[in-house]
Amino acid sequence: MSSTRSLPVQARRLRALLVRSVPVLEARGIIIVLIAAVVGAFSGVAVTAMSALVQGMHWLLFDVPEGGRLSSMFSLSHPLQAAMPAVGGLLLGLSIIWLRKRKFRTPVDPIEANALYGGRMSLTDTFIIAGQTMLSSGFGASVGLEAGYTQVGGGFGSRLARFFRMKRNDVRILVGAGAAGAIAAAFDAPLTGAFYGFELIIGIYSIANVAPVMTAAICATLVTGWLGGAPFPLELGAVPTLTASQYLPFLALGLIAGGIAIGIMYMVAAVERGLTRLSIDSSLRPFLGGCAVGLLGLVTPQVLSSGHGALHREFAMNYGFTVIATVFLLKIAASVISLGSGFRGGLFFASLLLGALLGKIFAAVMLAVAPASGIDPAVAAVVGMSSMAVGIIGGPLTMAFLALESTGDLTLTGVVLAAAIMTSILVRETFGYSFSTWRFHLRGETIRSAQDVGWMRSLTVGLMMRKDVRTIPAMTTVAELRQQVPLGSAQRVIAVDGEQRYIGMIIVSDAYGDQPDPASTVLTLARFGDSVLVPSMNVQSAAETFHRAGAEELAVVDDFESRKVVGLLTEGHLLRRYAEELDKARRDLSGEV
């Protein structure tokens, strides 16, 4: 019994010791790097274990040979195996019903956590997403495990940071470090993992987050290698020398990939809307989607699961145009149906496979149209792979480093980066979202990246407003107002009706001019009757309301229906508070104390 009671005490002592040991740095410097190393090591273990479990499911359910991949099979061993995605959808639907009965909220992933909640992630959310992702991919749905990997890595980083009571920005950094370690372990690519953390999870690259994120990525890669995790490198062989004239076609490929990426994201949303309009319950949708994906798997297993084996085959073998185009279209259909019907997972690896297929299609077309261009299919596959991933996932530097670490060719990396930048510009200017942030948009969120806007949302009108508001009945005459509110005693009063509902704002000085009739009611002087704030509004929404109204002060009502006056907020005070909080957030980000 004594050992049981002493465990929490020891944990508190460890936390207090670490915090006291760095009173000035507040857990920065060497402490956060050491913790990031632990987070990275855990990410490596988690990625290896999750991958092994899914591979075991594929061996059990699809008779995949040892060391093989589901999507590298030329055909299913038995037609009944095409029913496995539907079985997985049925099990996923049962889990949705179970979670619904227990009233679990929508799980929060690392991007949303860092953007809105200061990096706070729930371990319950982590287990739910990881479990559902492995279930989906293990039964053959056309989704990748990367979403589960980053959820586990980011969730562990968040939990460890909060255990040691770190600052908001330190929590966000360790969430990014955990996700970076997960991607680094999955691809045996520490630079790719690190920049995934910078660009997609933390939302910004700064000196303060380089050391912990890089440490986590390196540790995750080392641990995965030590555990025997099998990375899946690209094997290109000799790459022909690239010429300056080939840049323009590859830039065009980047734009084409961006357009297709936008189309895929729209198609996922269209499938979701279609199932909603058909009034199909969310618990039944994965089963229906699994039936469709299974039928596609009968045509070719390359569309099943994440696509590691299929990508390897595309680089190792020289398929004809018709085969490549068919797999490309079927993989799009399988991925769109899987995600649109509710399977858990992401499009990270699917986007790599689709991009590689698109690149080979592009090379074949260029060979037919302009043979002198000398576009090599393998090079086009790498450029297309990276560009498509940038269009769907985001992170041009992340994908450029993936190409560099996969091929070791610096010249090719330059071409990849140029095409990826074109893709990024096209998607940002015409669409504005990556796949993750597009999903948030469909749920009603407005975030476009993982940059921290949670502090802005927590700075609400209710916290900034003044509550000592003077009201006056709307039927009061101007003469009565002059008697009750002498000039100089107040700048403004709020006109309310008999039920104390907001009518408008009266600027007191307006009542003392020559224009108003003393016998008229103050309604003739009322301003901003249609513009009010509510306590739950954040600083951004309030600023937009001030701008639309052209007002320097606005009344705060309890809600838009009852319109009972509860306070007053001036634009000047709102902007001062915003500037103070923004300056504080910048100091936290730069590591100032």
PEPE-V615305 format. One record per pair of residues at least 12 apart in sequence whose C-alpha atoms are under 8 Angstrom apart, sorted by sequence separation. I is the first residue (numbers start at 1). J is the second residue. D is the distance in whole Angstrom. If there is no record, write none. Layout:
# PEPE-V615305
i->{I/I}
j->{J/J}
d->{D/D}
This chain:
# PEPE-V615305
i->{58/109/133/180/181/335/363/387/401/437/493/494/533/555/556/18/108/158/161/180/181/183/363/364/386/400/403/492/493/532/555/556/55/62/63/108/133/134/157/158/179/180/363/386/400/434/492/493/511/531/554/555/62/133/180/198/335/433/492/493/510/553/554/109/158/180/197/400/432/491/492/506/553/554/108/109/130/131/157/158/177/179/180/360/363/386/400/491/553/107/129/130/157/179/359/360/362/399/490/491/507/531/552/553/62/107/129/130/156/157/194/331/359/504/506/507/552/61/154/155/157/177/194/359/360/397/400/506/551/552/107/130/154/157/176/359/360/382/396/399/472/474/487/505/506/528/533/535/107/126/129/130/153/154/156/176/179/332/359/470/471/472/473/474/475/487/504/505/532/533/534/535/61/154/155/191/194/331/358/359/470/471/472/473/474/485/503/504/505/528/531/532/533/534/535/153/154/190/193/303/356/357/359/396/469/470/471/472/473/504/505/532/533/534/126/127/153/154/176/302/356/359/396/469/471/473/487/504/532/534/546/126/152/153/175/176/191/328/355/356/358/359/503/504/528/534/152/153/175/190/300/303/355/356/357/358/495/502/150/151/153/190/303/355/356/357/396/495/543/126/150/153/173/302/328/355/356/387/474/482/149/150/172/304/327/328/355/386/390/394/481/482/190/303/354/355/495/543/123/150/181/185/189/303/325/353/355/383/387/391/121/122/123/149/150/180/184/188/324/325/352/355/379/383/387/390/391/478/121/149/183/184/296/351/352/354/355/382/386/390/177/178/181/182/185/388/539/123/146/173/177/180/181/184/185/324/325/352/383/387/391/121/122/146/176/177/180/181/184/324/351/352/383/120/121/174/178/181/182/296/351/478/119/120/173/174/177/181/185/478/479/539/92/110/146/173/177/181/321/394/478/479/110/293/308/311/348/351/393/477/478/481/109/120/292/307/311/314/392/393/477/478/92/188/306/307/310/314/321/391/392/393/477/478/92/110/187/293/306/348/477/478/110/186/187/188/292/293/308/311/347/348/476/477/185/187/307/347/475/476/88/89/474/475/88/289/290/474/475/119/289/474/505/118/119/505/85/88/118/120/87/88/119/120/286/289/88/118/119/288/289/85/118/84/85/286/502/84/85/119/285/286/285/286/114/282/282/114/494/501/502/501/502/315/501/502/500/501/110/271/500/110/271/275/264/268/272/110/267/268/271/272/270/271/268/269/264/268/461/462/463/461/462/461/462/460/461/462/232/460/461/235/460/461/61/234/460/461/236/459/460/54/58/232/235/236/458/459/53/54/57/58/234/235/457/461/57/58/456/457/54/55/456/457/50/54/456/114/114/111/111/110/111/465/51/461/469/257/469/50/467/468/469/467/468/257/466/467/47/465/466/46/465/466/465/464/465/43/46/253/46/461/43/253/464/43/464/42/40/464/39/42/39/39/459/36/456/35/456/455/246/257/261/265/245/246/260/246/254/258/262/250/253/254/257/258/261/262/253/257/261/258/250/254/258/253/254/257/258/39/43/47/43/46/240/40/44/48/32/36/39/40/43/44/47/48/27/39/43/47/239/26/40/41/239/26/36/40/44/28/36/39/40/43/236/27/19/18/15/16/15/141/142/141/142/143/144/145/142/143/144/141/142/143/144/140/141/142/255/140/142/250/254/258/262/139/253/254/257/258/138/251/252/254/255/256/259/137/247/251/254/255/258/259/137/242/250/254/258/262/242/265/235/236/251/255/234/235/233/234/265/269/37/40/41/44/45/36/40/44/48/36/39/40/43/44/47/33/34/37/38/40/41/42/44/45/33/36/37/40/41/44/45/48/32/36/40/44/38/48/33/37/41/45/96/97/96/93/94/142/93/92/93/93/142/143/90/93/141/142/90/92/93/141/200/89/143/199/200/89/90/142/143/199/89/90/141/148/88/89/147/199/88/89/146/147/196/199/86/87/89/143/145/146/195/86/89/143/144/145/85/86/88/141/143/144/146/195/196/86/87/143/144/146/195/86/143/144/194/85/86/144/193/84/85/143/144/192/83/136/143/191/192/83/85/86/136/137/142/82/85/136/192/84/133/191/192/83/132/133/191/82/132/133/81/82/132/189/192/191/82/129/82/189/189/79/76/76/75/75/76/75/76/74/75/74/73/74/72/73/71/72/70/71/70/71/71/70/71/70/71/72/71/72/73/70/71/72/71/72/69/70/71/69/72/68/72/203/203/204/202/203/200/201/202/203/200/92/89/111/115/115/118/115/114/115/116/118/114/115/116/117/118/111/112/114/115/116/111/115/116/114/116/208/208/207/208/206/169/169/28/25/24}
j->{70/121/145/192/193/347/375/399/413/449/505/506/545/567/568/31/121/171/174/193/194/196/376/377/399/413/416/505/506/545/568/569/69/76/77/122/147/148/171/172/193/194/377/400/414/448/506/507/525/545/568/569/77/148/195/213/350/448/507/508/525/568/569/125/174/196/213/416/448/507/508/522/569/570/125/126/147/148/174/175/194/196/197/377/380/403/417/508/570/125/147/148/175/197/377/378/380/417/508/509/525/549/570/571/81/126/148/149/175/176/213/350/378/523/525/526/571/81/174/175/177/197/214/379/380/417/420/526/571/572/128/151/175/178/197/380/381/403/417/420/493/495/508/526/527/549/554/556/129/148/151/152/175/176/178/198/201/354/381/492/493/494/495/496/497/509/526/527/554/555/556/557/84/177/178/214/217/354/381/382/493/494/495/496/497/508/526/527/528/551/554/555/556/557/558/177/178/214/217/327/380/381/383/420/493/494/495/496/497/528/529/556/557/558/151/152/178/179/201/327/381/384/421/494/496/498/512/529/557/559/571/152/178/179/201/202/217/354/381/382/384/385/529/530/554/560/179/180/202/217/327/330/382/383/384/385/522/529/178/179/181/218/331/383/384/385/424/523/571/155/179/182/202/331/357/384/385/416/503/511/179/180/202/334/357/358/385/416/420/424/511/512/221/334/385/386/526/574/155/182/213/217/221/335/357/385/387/415/419/423/154/155/156/182/183/213/217/221/357/358/385/388/412/416/420/423/424/511/155/183/217/218/330/385/386/388/389/416/420/424/212/213/216/217/220/423/574/159/182/209/213/216/217/220/221/360/361/388/419/423/427/158/159/183/213/214/217/218/221/361/388/389/420/158/159/212/216/219/220/334/389/516/158/159/212/213/216/220/224/517/518/578/132/150/186/213/217/221/361/434/518/519/151/334/349/352/389/392/434/518/519/522/151/162/334/349/353/356/434/435/519/520/135/231/349/350/353/357/364/434/435/436/520/521/136/154/231/337/350/392/521/522/155/231/232/233/337/338/353/356/392/393/521/522/231/233/353/393/521/522/135/136/521/522/136/337/338/522/523/168/338/523/554/168/169/555/136/139/169/171/139/140/171/172/338/341/141/171/172/341/342/139/172/139/140/341/557/140/141/175/341/342/342/343/172/341/342/175/555/562/563/563/564/378/564/565/564/565/175/336/565/176/337/341/332/336/340/179/336/337/340/341/340/341/339/340/336/340/533/534/535/534/535/535/536/535/536/537/308/536/537/312/537/538/139/312/538/539/315/538/539/134/138/312/315/316/538/539/134/135/138/139/315/316/538/542/139/140/538/539/137/138/539/540/134/138/540/201/202/200/201/201/202/556/145/556/566/355/567/149/566/567/568/567/568/358/567/568/149/567/568/149/568/569/569/569/570/149/152/359/153/569/152/362/573/153/574/153/153/577/153/156/156/157/578/157/578/160/581/581/373/384/388/392/373/374/388/375/383/387/391/380/383/384/387/388/391/392/384/388/392/390/383/387/391/387/388/391/392/174/178/182/179/182/376/177/181/185/170/174/177/178/181/182/185/186/166/178/182/186/378/166/180/181/379/167/177/181/185/170/178/181/182/185/378/170/164/164/163/164/164/290/293/293/303/304/305/306/304/305/306/304/305/306/307/304/305/306/419/305/307/415/419/423/427/305/419/420/423/424/305/418/419/421/422/423/426/305/415/419/422/423/426/427/306/411/419/423/427/431/412/435/406/407/422/426/406/407/406/407/438/442/212/215/216/219/220/212/216/220/224/213/216/217/220/221/224/211/212/215/216/218/219/220/222/223/212/215/216/219/220/223/224/227/212/216/220/224/219/229/215/219/223/227/282/283/283/282/283/331/283/283/284/285/334/335/283/286/334/335/284/286/287/335/394/284/338/394/395/285/286/338/339/395/286/287/338/345/286/287/345/397/287/288/345/346/395/398/286/287/289/343/345/346/395/287/290/344/345/346/287/288/290/343/345/346/348/397/398/289/290/346/347/349/398/290/347/348/398/290/291/349/398/290/291/349/350/398/290/343/350/398/399/291/293/294/344/345/350/291/294/345/401/294/343/401/402/294/343/344/402/294/344/345/294/295/345/402/405/405/297/344/298/405/406/298/297/298/298/299/300/300/301/300/301/301/301/302/301/302/301/302/301/302/302/303/304/304/305/305/306/307/307/308/309/307/308/309/309/310/308/309/310/309/312/309/313/449/450/451/450/451/449/450/451/452/450/343/343/436/447/449/452/450/450/451/452/454/451/452/453/454/455/449/450/452/453/454/450/454/455/454/457/589/590/590/591/590/588/589/591/593/593}
d->{7/7/6/8/6/8/6/8/7/7/6/6/8/6/5/8/7/6/7/4/7/7/7/7/5/6/7/7/5/8/5/7/8/7/7/8/7/7/7/7/8/5/5/7/8/8/6/7/7/7/6/6/7/6/7/8/7/6/5/7/7/7/6/8/6/6/7/6/7/6/5/7/6/6/6/8/8/8/5/5/7/8/5/5/6/7/5/6/4/5/8/4/5/6/7/7/7/8/7/7/8/6/6/6/6/8/6/7/8/8/6/8/8/8/6/8/5/7/7/7/7/6/5/8/6/7/8/5/8/7/8/7/4/5/5/5/5/7/7/8/7/5/7/5/6/7/7/7/7/8/7/7/7/6/7/7/7/7/4/8/5/6/6/5/8/7/5/5/6/6/5/7/7/7/7/7/6/7/7/7/5/5/5/5/5/8/8/5/6/8/7/5/5/5/7/8/4/7/6/7/7/6/7/5/7/6/6/6/6/6/7/6/6/6/6/8/4/5/5/7/4/5/6/7/7/7/8/4/7/6/7/6/8/5/7/5/7/6/7/6/6/7/6/8/8/7/8/8/8/5/8/7/8/8/8/8/8/8/7/7/7/5/5/8/5/8/7/8/7/6/4/6/6/8/6/4/4/7/7/7/7/8/6/8/8/7/4/7/6/7/8/7/6/6/7/7/7/8/6/6/8/7/7/8/7/6/7/7/6/6/8/7/8/5/7/7/5/6/6/8/5/5/8/5/5/7/6/6/6/7/8/7/7/7/7/7/7/7/7/6/7/8/5/8/5/8/7/8/8/6/4/7/4/7/5/8/7/7/7/6/6/6/8/7/7/8/6/7/6/7/6/6/8/6/7/8/7/7/7/7/5/7/6/8/8/8/6/5/6/7/5/7/7/7/8/7/7/7/7/6/5/6/6/5/7/8/7/7/5/7/6/8/6/8/8/7/5/8/5/6/6/6/7/6/6/6/7/7/7/7/5/7/5/6/7/6/6/7/6/8/4/6/7/7/7/8/8/7/8/7/7/6/5/6/8/7/7/7/5/6/7/7/7/7/6/6/7/6/7/7/6/6/8/5/8/7/8/5/7/7/7/8/5/8/7/5/8/7/4/7/8/5/6/6/5/5/7/7/6/6/5/5/6/6/6/8/7/8/8/7/5/5/6/7/5/6/6/7/7/7/7/8/7/8/7/5/5/8/6/7/5/6/8/7/6/7/7/5/7/7/8/7/4/5/6/6/6/8/7/6/6/8/5/6/7/7/4/7/6/6/6/6/6/8/7/8/7/6/8/8/5/7/7/7/5/7/7/8/7/7/7/7/6/8/7/5/7/7/7/7/5/6/8/8/8/8/8/7/6/8/6/7/6/4/8/8/5/7/6/6/5/7/5/6/5/7/8/8/7/7/8/7/7/7/8/5/7/7/8/8/7/8/7/6/8/8/8/8/8/8/7/7/6/7/8/8/8/7/8/7/7/7/8/7/6/6/5/7/7/5/5/8/7/5/5/8/8/7/8/8/6/6/8/8/7/7/7/8/8/6/7/6/6/6/7/8/7/6/5/6/8/7/8/8/7/8/6/5/5/8/8/8/7/7/7/8/7/8/7/8/5/7/7/7/6/8/7/7/5/5/4/6/4/5/8/5/5/6/8/5/8/7/5/5/7/8/7/6/7/7/7/7/8/8/6/8/8/5/7/5/6/5/6/7/7/8/6/5/6/7/8/6/8/7/7/7/6/7/6/7/8/8/7/7/7/8/8/5/4/4/6/7/6/6/6/6/8/6/8/6/7/7/5/7/8/7/5/6/5/5/5/6/6/7/7/5/5/5/8/5/7/6/6/8/8/6/6/7/7/8/4/7/6/7/6/6/8/6/8/5/7/7/7/8/7/8/7/8/6/8/7/6/7/6/4/5/6/7/8/4/6/8/7/7/7/6/7/7/7/7/7/8/6/7/8/5/6/7/5/7/8/7/7/7/5/5/7/7/5/7/7/6/6/8/5/4/6/7/8/4/5/6/7/8/7/8/7/5/8/6/7/8/7/7/7/7/6/8/8/8/6/7/5/7/8/6/5/6/8/5/8/4/6/5/8/6/8/7/8/8/6/7/6/6/8/7/8/7/7/8/8/6/7/7/6/7/6/8/7/7/5/6/7/4/7/6/6/7/7/7/8/8/5/8/8/8/7/4/5/5/7/7/5/5/8/7/7/6/5/7/6/5/7/5/6/8/6/7/7/8/7/7/7/4/6/5/6/6/7/4/6/5/8/7/7/6/5/4/5/6/7/8/8/7/6/8/6/8/6/6/8/7/7}
